[in-house]
Amino acid sequence: MAGAAIDYQDLVRRDQVHARLYYDPAIFEEEMDKIFSHHWVYVGHESEVAEPGEFVCRWLGLQPVILVRDRKRQLHLLMNRCRHRSNTICQVERGNAAGGFRCAYHGWTYSPSGELTGLPYSVGYDSRDFRKEDYGLIRVTIESCHGFIFGNLNPGGHSLLAQIGAARPLLEQVINLAPAGEVMLRAGLLKHKYRANWKMTMENVLDAYHPPVLHQTAFHLGTGKSFNWDSVYGPEGNARTRDLGNGNGQIDFNAQNRKSGFFFQGLKGDIDESAQRAYHAGLAKRLGQERVAQVLGDSDPHFSIFPNFNYLPPGQVRLIRPVSIDETHIYYFPVMLKDAPIEINRERIRRSGYMHGPAGLVAPDDIDVYERNQEALKARQDEWVILRRGLRTEQREEDGSIVGMAYEETTQRGLWRHYRQLMTRDANGAI
Amino acid sequence: MGDFREVEQFIYREARLMDEHRYDDWLALWTDDATYWVPCGRDDGDPELQVSIIYDRYPQLVNRLQRLKTGKAFAEDPPSRLCRVISNIEMEDAAAGEIVARSSFVLGDLRKHQEVHWFGRTLHRLRKTDGELRIAYKKVILLNNDEPLPNLAFLI
């Protein structure tokens, strides 16, 4: 790369970050390498490709990959690139390729597990310098946790579970909401795009300072105008921000949910009582009656796993896809609870679209703010973005997580600390 | 057979109310048992089992408009400038005295110097209530409903 090396130690400071991190295309290119090619990246959920041959097309940064289940039900993450002269071998975003993939250009065919199975006129190659077994689709390492699949182009000895770390109990909190102990992401997905940097959404999803301001209109619809939001987000409130390490973080509503029931998710009341009873009985069968109240009290967690996975109430996974320094796509997947009554899952699906997505009552306001952020970053007089709230008052807890009040920037600082580690690590990928 | 001219004028008027962000006047066009559906990722399917861009029953539609009217729905502050052209209107009688109207639209959406062009097909199911046409069901099939969309915080 031309020019001086980018000094991330200087750009990412303990209590402020430099605007250049959001607008310099050279930084985006380095992120695609140091983060999206050397780190676990969320690509999808096992249930999306539940049947033999099912596939979805995804990305590791800008690199196109196919998540596919082969005829023996094994999962693979394959580069969507013909090994011959480079051609996407899969043209649609989802489907079934039990019969394999075929490149339209010269007819090379691959099995769902990626082996090169045939090519026209193979006589044109000499067996001394061409063996079919060497030209399968490039395979990417995958690991999964509770069905959530992450890919890593260069794992270098780092396991997914080590990266997920303290966020793992939150994935358990999710699957424990399902009577079968499994979730399903097979209710379609919403796709949203914005003209701003990808990191803004990662910061925003862990920001509990903005909701009472930016989302007040949506919240009032859920709770009525008289609801005192300070009792959740304010100095007397029960919500907390939690830096889970490794760039992962949480807005912890558990204490609030235990106190006030389902909080603004409002699952109570909207769902037929007999369905709720059947749901509770299903949970009790797996977890025991003792734990049902706790699981329902905690409800859907609100957290993120660096660099591109978010989970939000009312049961939604978000996959963040960076496209360029100032363009980002977000995919939103409703999370259905396996073996829950259909009424519960219907309501989760409906709320997912109603709250988030391009026509939701919440997400569009966030999106508009990111674009306003990106525009304002052109003002170059004071280029620092300050992340100082709660710096002196946050507390480290026994499990190693760092906890701040809802309105403090504990989680953003955690995200950037991990970012700086990744962007400054050496060529061997050691951090 | 419903009166084609009346149906056509109704659809044009609805388009103008949406273009002008006249939320209350637009809401008054709907029956109180109405369904408003903008499918996602496909043109059809079951909106109870697949997520939708919009899938509102009347109460959700009322909430959606109530939020927009506060002036604090920031995705519409400032509001989009909208201009839509409706064409290809076809009409047929449906069960229970209702009328099905199919149409296509092109919509220009200009906000903060960014112009977005939307294309789609609309299916209205209209019902005469107290002598006036009302929307009992509206489905909007966006051309790009399986693509990442910019904000769609105005009326479509």
Interface residues (C-beta under 8 A of the other chain):
Chain A: E93 A187 G188 L189 L190 K191 H192 K193 Y194 R195 L214 Q216 T217 A218 L221 H329 I330 Y331 Y332 F333 P334 N345 R346 I349 R350 S352 G353 Y354 G357 P358 A359 L361 P364 D365 I367 D368 V369 E371
Chain B: V38 C40 G41 R42 G45 E48 L49 Q50 V51 S52 I53 I54 Y55 D56 Q60 N63 R64 Q66 R67 T70 K72 A73 F74 A75 K112 Q114 D146 E147 P148 L149 P150 N151 L152 A153 I156
